[in-house]
Each structure stands twice: as structure tokens, then as C-alpha cells.
Amino acid sequence: MGFVRRALAVGVAGIVLGGVTTAQADQRPREAAVAQAVSKLSRSSQWSLTKRIKLGFPTYHPQGFARAGDRLLLSSVEVIEAPVRYPQPIDGYDRSPGKGRGHVFVLDLSGRLIKDIVVGEGTIYHPGGIDVDGDSLWVPVAEYRPNSASIVYRIDLRTLRVNKVFGVRDHIGGIVPDPASGRLYGVSWGSRTFYTWDRGGRQLGRRPNTSHFVDYQDCAHAGDRAMLCTGITEYATATGAKFELGGIALIDSRSQSLEYEVPVQQWSAAGHVATRNPVHLEAAGDTLRMWAAPDDGEEPNGTEILVYETTVG
């Protein structure tokens, strides 16, 4: 699947592993601290842009962020032929599948590209929101259309080997592993449906999303019975102009019920709300840090990682 020579893969894997093992011991307390910090946010929370990290390689359309020690994992879809809407549905689909290629980029914290891992097969080429569980990265890859098909992959962070785990008869736009229960939680196109599976892909639950505030683009485990999702809804104003509303949601992963949500009102140089694409959240003391990449590679300034911070009381 486009891997480089084994010698290089082993060397890179060793670099990734060095950061992963250090982070595993305190992973759960840190995740719980992020959830607690998010629950203290409000519409009046003041975010400050503390860092801009330019990514100097083709990034296409970024989708999901995760962090493993001193490495960032960024999923992205490279669209070669965009899907085209049908005048009338064909075989239950509202558009063609298009053509493309899925990527998971391994970066250091300065944004330097370490490895480009290609994921997907055939018309299944659109990676979604990703999350780390110990030494594994979970990646859903779907057709670029609703009500379609997906493959859930697990990437071993020790070897960077891609493992195909199971398929789903729907577009899965994000996945969250729960290390305590061994369950996997997923969201569909537009996050209108929540899914629950065991690690082998057996479906354990399927529920509608009762929140219509924003569509979730990226989700992550956030301690016991919790996950955090970030996303966007696009509205049209009375003049026809478009407005992007961003938001962060804290969700009870077992019941898939909303616990807390708050809007985000920070924008990129291209005018996109910060939570439009991938987001990774961290907490340190009374500081909540947000890593975001709202702009696509073809935007005038290309893709930048924007690092924001806010103080929570």
C-alpha cells in the first residue's frame, strides 16, 4: 500500500514508538482533564492563536487529528475525480463515487512529514476522524458519499503496518476506541447516526444523533464513558453569503447522549472556522489547547496547523 523500504519503515516506527510508550501511562487522566476543561468553556471563552505551523507538503483535504507522544497523525483525502450528484438517485446513491486516495500523514510536532501511509481501496478512499488507543491508530475510510460503505483500519504505531479490521455498510466519518470496554464508537456522514462495535466489527448498537448543532468531523476518547467531537455546520445568510458555525461537543459514549456543547468562533486566514476539519484537544493545568487544520491544501496559504489556547476556570 505504498510503503517505503522495510529498513526505513522500521526506523520511522522506532521514532513513533519512542513517543507512544511515554504517553501511554498517563493517557486516561489526561483525557479526563480535557473533558473537564471543555465542560468549562462558554460562548465568551477567549481563544488566542499561539502558533502557526506551515505544512510544506501536499495535504489535500485534511480530516482527522490524533497525537501519539511527540508525533501527530493527520488523515486526509486526495480527490482525483470529484463525486457528481445525480439528477435522480441511482441504486440508492445521490452521487457518483468519484476517485481518490486516502492518506495518513505521520508528522513531528513542528509539522515535518515523516511518513505518508496510503489507506483505502477502490471507491473507498475518504478517511475520516481518527483516534489513538495505546499503540494503535484507528482509521475509518469510506466512499465519498452518504449511505455508502466503509472499511475500518488499525495502524500499528510500532511498525506503521496497516491492518484491515472490518467493513461497514454506511459512510463512517469518525471512529473512537474505548480502551476500558474494548468497544469502538463511530459516526456516520454528517454524524447523524452513532454506531457501536466490538473490536472484531460486530455491531452492538446504532442510534440517531439527537443534537443538530454541528456535524461532527473529528472525535476522540475523553476518559471514562466520554468522547469529544468537533465539527461545523454551514448556514446561508439572508444575502446568500455562507457562514460556518464551529463547535465542540462532549458526549456520553455509552448512551451516545449529549453532555455539553459550545460554539467555536475562531477563523483561519482563508475564512474557515477552526473546527471545520481535524482538531486535537489537550489540557495542561488551567489551559486548554486546540490543534486545528481548517484549510485545505489548495487554499491560498495551503494547510497550516493553528494552535489556539484558552484559560478555563
C-alpha positions as a printed Julia matrix, in Angstrom:
313×3 Matrix{Float64}:
   0.0    0.0     0.0
   2.72   2.42   -0.97
   5.08   1.58    1.9
   8.74   2.58    1.65
  11.54   0.06    2.07
  11.34  -2.07    5.2
  14.55  -0.58    6.64
  13.09   2.92    6.53
   9.75   1.74    7.88
  11.44   0.15   10.89
  13.45   3.3    11.55
  10.36   5.51   11.39
   8.36   3.11   13.54
  11.05   3.28   16.19
  10.74   7.06   16.22
   6.97   6.87   16.61
   7.18   4.2    19.3
   9.53   6.33   21.38
   6.8    8.93   21.81
   3.91   6.47   22.16
   5.17   4.46   25.14
   5.96   7.6    27.1
   2.41   8.84   26.69
   0.51   5.65   27.5
   0.99   5.66   31.29
  -0.92   8.9    31.89
  -3.25   8.78   28.88
  -6.53   8.33   30.76
  -6.02  11.12   33.35
  -5.02  13.5    30.53
  -8.12  12.58   28.51
 -10.36  13.16   31.53
  -8.69  16.53   32.12
  -9.53  17.57   28.55
 -13.19  16.61   29.0
 -13.36  18.57   32.26
 -11.75  21.61   30.61
 -14.21  21.51   27.7
 -17.13  21.4    30.14
 -15.96  24.78   31.48
 -15.94  26.51   28.09
 -18.61  29.05   27.2
 -19.55  31.32   24.31
 -17.41  34.03   25.92
 -14.23  31.91   26.18
 -11.33  33.82   24.65
  -9.04  31.8    22.39
  -5.57  33.08   21.49
  -3.65  31.91   18.42
  -0.25  30.92   19.85
   1.38  29.17   16.89
   1.06  28.69   13.13
   2.74  25.63   11.66
   3.06  25.6     7.88
   2.87  22.14    6.33
   5.31  22.03    3.43
   3.89  19.07    1.53
   0.64  18.32   -0.37
  -2.05  17.95    2.3
  -5.2   17.78    0.12
  -8.38  17.87    2.31
  -7.44  17.15    5.97
  -9.94  15.14    8.02
  -8.72  13.83   11.39
  -6.04  14.54   14.0
  -4.57  12.35   16.72
  -1.42  12.58   18.8
   0.88   9.75   19.87
   3.6   11.11   22.14
   5.72  13.51   20.09
   4.02  12.6    16.82
   0.9   13.96   15.14
  -1.24  11.76   12.9
  -3.25  13.58   10.23
  -5.73  11.85    7.9
  -6.58  13.42    4.56
  -8.45  12.69    1.33
  -6.85  13.35   -2.06
  -9.69  13.83   -4.55
  -8.67  12.84   -8.07
 -12.17  12.96   -9.56
 -14.87  14.68   -7.5
 -18.21  12.88   -6.98
 -21.01  14.24   -9.18
 -24.61  14.5    -7.99
 -27.18  12.52   -9.96
 -30.39  14.2   -11.2
 -32.2   11.29   -9.54
 -30.86   8.68   -7.08
 -29.24   5.65   -8.71
 -29.18   2.38   -6.76
 -29.84   4.36   -3.58
 -26.96   6.8    -4.1
 -27.36  10.55   -4.65
 -23.98  10.95   -6.38
 -21.18   9.09   -8.14
 -18.33   7.67   -6.02
 -15.61   9.75   -7.67
 -11.96   8.74   -7.48
  -9.32   9.47   -4.91
  -6.66   8.32   -2.48
  -6.65   8.24    1.31
  -3.64   9.32    3.37
  -2.48   9.18    6.97
   0.45  11.55    7.46
   2.87  10.98   10.33
   4.33  14.34   11.46
   6.59  15.61   14.18
   5.32  18.47   16.34
   6.96  21.03   14.03
   4.85  19.75   11.11
   7.67  17.89    9.34
   6.39  14.94    7.3
   7.89  11.66    8.48
   5.74   9.2     6.54
   2.76   9.13    4.18
   0.63   5.99    4.69
  -1.89   5.29    1.92
  -5.2    3.75    3.05
  -8.37   2.56    1.32
  -9.21   0.5    -1.73
 -11.25   1.05   -4.9
 -14.01   3.61   -4.4
 -13.36   3.59   -0.64
 -10.77   6.37   -0.31
 -12.11   9.01    2.13
 -10.5    8.77    5.61
 -12.43  10.34    8.47
 -11.77  11.31   12.08
  -9.1    9.16   13.74
  -8.09   8.27   17.28
  -5.26   6.51   19.13
  -5.68   3.58   21.5
  -2.4    2.55   23.11
  -0.11   1.52   20.26
  -2.88   1.52   17.63
  -4.36   4.22   15.41
  -7.93   3.57   14.26
  -8.88   4.95   10.83
 -12.26   4.73    9.08
 -12.12   5.04    5.27
 -15.36   5.45    3.31
 -16.8    6.18   -0.09
 -17.16   9.94   -0.59
 -20.97   9.85   -0.46
 -23.62   9.2     2.21
 -25.22   5.81    2.89
 -22.35   4.01    1.2
 -19.59   1.71    2.51
 -16.53   1.91    4.73
 -13.51  -0.05    5.89
 -12.14   0.33    9.42
  -8.36   0.02    9.61
  -5.98  -0.29   12.54
  -2.44   1.06   12.07
   0.17  -0.42   14.41
   2.18   2.55   15.7
   5.13   0.28   16.43
   5.53  -0.89   12.83
   3.21   1.5    10.92
   1.65  -1.59    9.35
  -1.94  -1.13    8.12
  -4.42  -3.82    9.18
  -7.89  -4.1     7.63
 -10.26  -4.93   10.52
 -13.87  -4.85    9.24
 -16.29  -3.33    6.78
 -19.46  -1.29    7.4
 -22.44  -0.74    5.08
 -22.51   3.01    5.7
 -20.25   6.04    5.4
 -18.31   6.16    8.69
 -16.85   9.63    9.17
 -15.11   9.15   12.52
 -14.14   6.41   14.97
 -13.28   6.38   18.68
 -11.77   3.38   20.54
 -12.65   2.89   24.21
  -9.7    1.1    25.87
 -11.68   0.25   29.02
 -14.6   -1.53   27.36
 -12.87  -2.59   24.16
 -15.67  -1.02   22.15
 -15.42   1.18   19.08
 -17.75   4.13   18.55
 -18.39   5.65   15.16
 -20.33   8.45   13.48
 -21.92   8.39   10.03
 -21.96  11.0     7.23
 -22.84  14.3     8.9
 -22.73  12.44   12.25
 -26.47  11.8    12.05
 -26.04   8.24   13.35
 -23.89   6.81   16.16
 -22.56   3.25   15.9
 -21.05   0.87   18.45
 -18.96  -2.2    17.52
 -16.72  -4.67   19.27
 -13.09  -4.87   18.12
 -13.99  -7.52   15.56
 -16.61  -5.35   13.89
 -19.76  -6.91   15.35
 -22.36  -4.15   15.58
 -23.55  -3.65   19.15
 -25.66  -0.53   18.72
 -27.0    2.07   16.31
 -28.66   5.3    17.49
 -29.65   8.63   15.96
 -27.71  11.72   16.99
 -30.17  13.89   18.91
 -28.02  17.03   18.58
 -28.31  19.08   15.4
 -25.97  21.9    16.45
 -22.99  20.93   14.25
 -21.97  17.92   12.15
 -19.01  16.18   13.79
 -15.83  15.96   11.7
 -13.38  14.52   14.24
 -13.91  12.67   17.55
 -11.63  11.36   20.3
 -11.83   9.34   23.51
 -12.06  11.6    26.57
 -11.83   9.4    29.65
 -14.41   7.09   31.22
 -17.67   6.99   29.24
 -16.88  10.16   27.31
 -15.79  11.31   23.89
 -15.19  14.74   22.39
 -16.35  15.67   18.91
 -15.65  18.82   16.92
 -17.27  19.99   13.73
 -19.11  22.51   11.63
 -22.46  23.48   10.17
 -22.66  25.79    7.17
 -25.52  28.28    7.03
 -26.69  30.71    4.38
 -27.46  34.27    5.45
 -30.34  36.39    4.11
 -27.98  37.82    1.47
 -26.92  34.38    0.3
 -23.5   34.57    1.92
 -22.22  31.46    3.7
 -21.42  31.32    7.4
 -19.57  28.49    9.16
 -20.55  27.71   12.73
 -17.99  25.63   14.61
 -18.5   23.7    17.81
 -17.19  21.24   20.39
 -19.4   18.53   21.92
 -18.86  16.32   24.97
 -20.78  13.06   24.55
 -21.53  10.1    26.82
 -20.08   7.34   24.66
 -22.2    4.52   26.15
 -25.58   6.21   25.75
 -24.41   8.46   22.9
 -26.25  11.32   24.57
 -25.03  14.91   24.56
 -23.46  16.09   27.82
 -22.26  19.56   26.83
 -21.65  21.64   23.71
 -20.2   25.04   22.98
 -19.62  27.11   19.82
 -16.19  27.98   18.45
 -15.68  31.35   16.8
 -12.09  31.35   15.54
 -11.3   31.57   11.82
  -8.35  30.77    9.57
  -6.7   33.04    7.01
  -8.97  31.5     4.35
 -12.05  32.35    6.42
 -12.84  28.84    7.67
 -13.92  28.18   11.23
 -11.2   26.42   13.26
 -13.2   23.2    13.76
 -14.03  22.74   10.05
 -11.52  19.91    9.57
  -9.32  17.99   12.05
  -8.95  19.04   15.7
  -6.89  17.7    18.59
  -7.51  18.98   22.14
  -5.12  18.93   25.1
  -5.3   20.24   28.68
  -2.42  21.47   30.85
  -3.4   22.95   34.19
  -5.99  25.63   33.51
  -5.05  25.87   29.82
  -6.98  24.13   27.04
  -5.01  23.82   23.81
  -6.56  23.19   20.39
  -4.58  21.98   17.37
  -6.61  22.6    14.2
  -6.1   22.46   10.43
  -9.2   24.08    8.93
  -7.78  24.97    5.48
  -7.23  22.61    2.54
  -4.01  22.23    0.61
  -5.35  24.19   -2.37
  -6.24  27.26   -0.27
  -4.09  30.37   -0.98
  -1.91  29.79    2.09
  -2.09  25.99    1.91
  -2.69  23.94    5.04
  -1.46  25.34    8.34
  -1.77  23.83   11.79
  -3.21  26.55   14.01
  -2.59  26.16   17.74
  -5.04  28.02   19.98
  -5.13  28.29   23.77
  -7.76  29.42   26.24
  -7.88  29.6    30.04
 -10.65  27.68   31.76
 -11.75  28.46   35.29
